[in-house]
């Protein structure tokens, strides 16, 4: 199953989209958000009840010297290629937040 990815700059719009996905049967366990700003990511997660991409869950036991390395690894963990992860991480540098959904049915609601 491929991962559906969309970028957002408006947190309120992103939260509305997440609510729409859940209301239409997408499991909140298949919905993730990721940004360079940990507080921003946590705020969206807490407001919507979706999952953090959490290394403890995957027991990778890795530590990272740079935030970008960590974000790229997290993106790959949810099914993106190394090239995609690098591209999206660069966009996060510009303040974008990414919605990642591990359910192709999400395409219908985005």
C-alpha positions in Angstrom: 0.0 0.0 0.0 1.4 3.4 -0.9 1.4 6.4 1.3 -0.6 9.5 0.3 1.3 12.7 1.0 0.0 16.3 1.0 1.7 19.5 2.1 0.0 22.3 4.1 0.9 25.7 5.5 -2.4 26.3 7.2 -2.7 24.2 10.4 -6.5 24.8 10.7 -7.1 23.6 7.1 -5.0 20.6 7.8 -6.9 19.7 10.9 -10.2 20.1 9.0 -8.9 17.6 6.4 -7.8 15.2 9.1 -11.3 15.3 10.6 -12.8 14.7 7.2 -10.6 11.7 6.6 -11.5 10.1 10.0 -15.2 10.9 9.4 -15.0 9.0 6.2 -13.5 5.8 7.7 -9.8 6.4 7.5 -8.2 5.1 10.7 -6.5 7.7 12.8 -3.7 5.1 13.2 -3.0 5.5 9.5 -2.8 9.3 9.5 0.4 11.1 10.4 1.7 14.7 10.4 5.3 15.8 10.3 7.0 19.2 10.3 10.3 20.7 11.4 8.6 22.2 14.4 8.0 19.5 17.1 5.6 21.8 19.0 3.5 22.4 15.8 3.4 18.7 15.0 2.4 17.8 18.6 -0.3 20.5 18.7 -1.9 19.1 15.5 -1.6 15.5 16.8 -3.2 16.5 20.1 -6.0 18.5 18.4 -6.9 15.6 16.0 -6.1 12.4 17.9 -3.8 11.0 15.1 -0.5 9.3 15.6 3.0 10.6 16.1 5.6 8.9 14.0 7.4 7.5 17.0 10.7 5.7 16.9 10.0 3.9 20.2 7.1 2.2 18.4 9.5 0.9 15.7 12.3 0.3 18.2 14.9 1.6 15.8 17.1 2.8 18.6 18.7 5.5 16.5 19.8 8.9 17.5 20.3 11.7 15.1 22.8 14.6 15.0 20.5 16.7 12.8 16.8 17.3 12.7 16.7 16.7 8.9 18.2 13.2 9.3 15.5 12.3 11.8 12.7 13.6 9.6 14.0 11.8 6.5 14.1 8.6 8.5 10.6 9.1 9.8 9.3 9.7 6.3 10.9 6.5 5.0 9.4 4.6 8.0 5.9 5.4 6.7 6.7 4.1 3.3 8.4 6.9 1.3 11.5 6.4 -0.8 14.8 8.0 0.2 14.5 10.5 -2.6 10.9 11.4 -1.7 12.0 11.8 2.0 14.8 14.2 1.0 12.5 16.2 -1.2 9.8 16.5 1.5 12.3 17.3 4.3 13.6 20.2 2.2 10.0 21.5 1.9 9.7 21.3 5.7 12.7 23.7 5.9 10.3 26.3 4.3 7.7 25.9 7.0 5.4 23.3 5.4 3.7 20.5 7.4 3.0 17.2 5.7 0.0 15.0 6.0 0.8 11.3 5.4 -1.9 8.7 5.1 -1.3 5.0 4.8 -4.6 4.4 3.1 -5.1 5.0 -0.7 -8.8 5.7 0.0 -7.6 9.1 1.4 -7.1 10.4 -2.2 -10.9 10.7 -2.5 -11.1 13.3 0.3 -8.0 15.4 -0.3 
